Amino acid sequence: VRMIGGEFDRLFPDLEPASALSDQDLPIAFKAAYTAVFYTSDRKHAAILSRLFAELERRGLATSKQAKSMQASYVQTRMFDEAIELQHARPALEALPVMVGEQESARSAWAFHPTRDEVRLEPATLDDGPAIVVVAHPACRYTQDAFRAIEGDTELQPVFADHAQLIAPSPRQFEVALFQQWNREHPGLPMRLAYD
């Protein structure tokens, strides 16, 4: 990951000011910066990407795909105010949920309200004793197959119900309805999203 960020910095040292880039180079620079953010989750690269996107918009060149990439990058780097501001400017983007709870940098996860478009940030701590932490996602076929088997197994099901936490990787989008559906269908094994 550090290598990707370092290579981006080495290969693209002259992206500022974005207004100096040609109409042909600006989308290329945006794609390169987006790749750096995708792999590094680095706010420094997200800030560069944001300035490039603003220049694309100023010139009337920004596409809906670039706007979606920009919003996903803001969410990935926890720049939620910027993500919401972009959503207001471009209503076709994913509507972000209401976010409740104090934002922390580690050991916290987003829990989904059962019916409202709302996520709550809460501690992601382990109790004393044995624990099973499962990195999963409701859209993952392997997750679906594994938990169908676990919930159908009379020995495994109670062990997981008592000791497992299901954590999805930190988001680029929240997909609230998908997680709410999982949690309704698996009330003993709810899934949360890692904050970081």
Phi, psi and omega per residue, in radians:
V1 nan -0.805 3.113
R2 -1.067 -0.607 -3.134
M3 -1.141 -0.704 3.140
I4 -1.105 -0.829 3.100
G5 -1.063 -0.726 3.121
G6 -1.137 -0.709 3.117
E7 -1.162 -0.677 3.080
F8 -1.048 -0.825 -3.139
D9 -1.077 -0.656 -3.126
R10 -1.255 -0.750 -3.050
L11 -1.398 -0.424 -3.070
F12 -2.228 1.109 -3.103
P13 -1.382 -0.252 -2.976
D14 -2.001 0.825 3.139
L15 -1.625 -0.039 -3.132
E16 -2.027 2.325 -0.078
P17 -1.369 2.616 -3.132
A18 -1.087 -0.482 -3.130
S19 -1.127 -0.312 -3.140
A20 -1.412 -0.222 -3.115
L21 -1.397 2.578 3.084
S22 -1.290 2.886 3.094
D23 -1.062 -0.495 3.134
Q24 -1.384 -0.652 -3.088
D25 -1.395 -0.472 -3.066
L26 -1.055 -0.838 3.099
P27 -1.124 -0.572 3.108
I28 -1.162 -0.764 3.105
A29 -1.108 -0.691 3.109
F30 -1.059 -0.800 -3.127
K31 -1.096 -0.711 3.124
A32 -1.133 -0.774 3.136
A33 -1.160 -0.665 3.099
Y34 -1.065 -0.736 3.114
T35 -1.083 -0.729 3.110
A36 -1.083 -0.776 3.125
V37 -1.126 -0.765 -3.096
F38 -0.962 -0.751 -3.070
Y39 -1.563 -0.390 -3.057
T40 -1.884 -0.403 -3.016
S41 0.965 0.546 -3.062
D42 -1.560 2.174 3.133
R43 -1.135 -0.506 3.097
K44 -1.069 -0.783 3.121
H45 -1.245 -0.581 3.088
A46 -1.127 -0.628 3.109
A47 -1.160 -0.694 3.073
I48 -1.105 -0.801 3.127
L49 -1.027 -0.728 -3.138
S50 -1.086 -0.739 3.117
R51 -1.163 -0.656 3.088
L52 -1.151 -0.722 3.121
F53 -1.127 -0.730 3.112
A54 -1.042 -0.675 3.114
E55 -1.211 -0.687 3.055
L56 -1.036 -0.765 3.120
E57 -1.128 -0.751 -3.124
R58 -1.021 -0.624 -3.132
R59 -1.520 -0.060 -3.104
G60 1.309 0.411 -3.086
L61 -1.825 -0.155 -3.053
A62 -1.190 2.284 3.109
T63 -1.674 2.884 3.095
S64 -1.150 -0.563 3.094
K65 -1.147 -0.715 3.091
Q66 -1.150 -0.661 3.101
A67 -1.112 -0.726 3.109
K68 -1.121 -0.720 3.097
S69 -1.107 -0.683 3.137
M70 -1.133 -0.795 3.131
Q71 -1.089 -0.770 3.129
A72 -1.067 -0.660 3.118
S73 -1.179 -0.690 3.065
Y74 -1.072 -0.768 3.136
V75 -1.138 -0.787 -3.117
Q76 -1.034 -0.650 -3.098
T77 -1.669 0.207 3.091
R78 1.076 0.556 3.068
M79 -1.679 1.170 -2.973
F80 -1.188 -0.636 3.112
D81 -1.052 -0.746 3.129
E82 -1.165 -0.667 3.120
A83 -1.114 -0.730 3.135
I84 -1.187 -0.728 3.107
E85 -1.052 -0.744 3.106
L86 -1.138 -0.695 3.116
Q87 -1.065 -0.707 3.115
H88 -1.134 -0.647 3.141
A89 -1.292 -0.470 -3.109
R90 -2.307 1.470 -3.048
P91 -1.048 -0.297 3.130
A92 -1.263 -0.268 3.128
L93 -1.230 2.858 3.098
E94 -0.978 2.267 3.056
A95 -1.299 2.129 3.135
L96 -1.332 2.557 3.132
P97 -1.258 2.867 2.974
V98 -1.193 2.256 -3.094
M99 -1.879 2.130 -3.083
V100 -2.036 2.508 3.096
G101 1.876 2.700 -3.119
E102 -1.314 2.260 -3.120
Q103 -1.279 2.284 3.132
E104 -2.173 2.862 -3.080
S105 -1.672 -0.303 -3.076
A106 -2.623 2.788 3.081
R107 0.894 0.768 3.029
S108 -2.483 2.770 -3.088
A109 -2.527 2.680 3.081
W110 -1.505 2.153 3.029
A111 -1.787 2.520 -3.047
F112 -1.686 2.316 3.004
H113 -1.155 2.482 -3.060
P114 -1.108 -0.531 -3.064
T115 -2.244 -0.500 -3.097
R116 -1.528 2.757 3.076
D117 -1.403 1.281 -2.989
E118 -2.584 2.453 3.028
V119 -2.184 2.527 3.139
R120 -2.092 2.260 3.097
L121 -1.456 2.188 -3.107
E122 -2.433 2.802 3.137
P123 -1.067 2.498 3.063
A124 -1.993 1.300 -3.101
T125 -1.885 2.822 3.114
L126 -1.866 2.470 3.051
D127 -1.290 2.902 3.024
D128 -1.132 2.621 3.108
G129 1.687 -2.985 -3.067
P130 -1.137 2.537 3.117
A131 -2.504 2.565 3.064
I132 -2.134 2.055 3.079
V133 -1.885 2.116 -3.088
V134 -1.974 2.112 3.000
V135 -1.497 2.047 -2.990
A136 -2.545 3.012 3.025
H137 -2.654 2.412 -3.076
P138 -1.102 -0.408 3.133
A139 -1.551 -0.076 -3.096
C140 -1.405 2.177 -3.136
R141 -1.064 -0.646 -3.128
Y142 -1.185 -0.677 3.060
T143 -1.075 -0.845 -3.123
Q144 -1.041 -0.826 -3.135
D145 -1.110 -0.768 -3.113
A146 -1.083 -0.791 -3.066
F147 -1.365 -0.394 2.976
R148 -1.114 -0.744 3.119
A149 -1.219 -0.783 -3.114
I150 -1.086 -0.793 -3.106
E151 -1.246 -0.322 3.082
G152 -1.612 -0.016 -3.101
D153 -1.796 2.089 -3.050
T154 -1.163 -0.388 3.098
E155 -1.555 -0.751 -3.093
L156 -1.287 -0.666 -3.031
Q157 -0.984 -0.847 3.137
P158 -1.194 -0.534 3.094
V159 -1.132 -0.804 3.121
F160 -1.173 -0.699 3.136
A161 -1.058 -0.618 -3.101
D162 -1.516 -0.465 -2.943
H163 -2.218 -0.073 -3.009
A164 -1.727 2.515 2.926
Q165 -2.145 2.241 3.110
L166 -1.764 2.087 -3.100
I167 -2.176 2.160 3.037
A168 -1.519 2.621 3.105
P169 -0.990 2.659 -3.109
S170 -0.980 2.525 -2.887
P171 -1.506 2.725 2.838
R172 -1.855 -0.300 2.964
Q173 -2.659 2.705 -2.985
F174 -1.490 -0.558 3.122
E175 0.859 0.899 -3.024
V176 -0.960 -0.854 -3.075
A177 -1.039 -0.652 3.139
L178 -1.113 -0.786 3.133
F179 -1.242 -0.656 3.090
Q180 -1.075 -0.709 3.112
Q181 -1.103 -0.788 3.098
W182 -0.999 -0.832 -3.070
N183 -1.164 -0.554 3.047
R184 -1.198 -0.723 -3.082
E185 -1.367 -0.338 -3.110
H186 -2.308 1.127 -3.017
P187 -1.102 -0.448 3.114
G188 -1.445 -0.207 -3.107
L189 -2.373 1.147 -3.131
P190 -1.206 2.705 -3.117
M191 -1.995 2.439 3.060
R192 -2.128 2.948 3.098
L193 -1.850 2.311 3.061
A194 -1.091 2.374 3.071
Y195 -1.223 -0.793 -3.086
D196 -2.459 nan nan
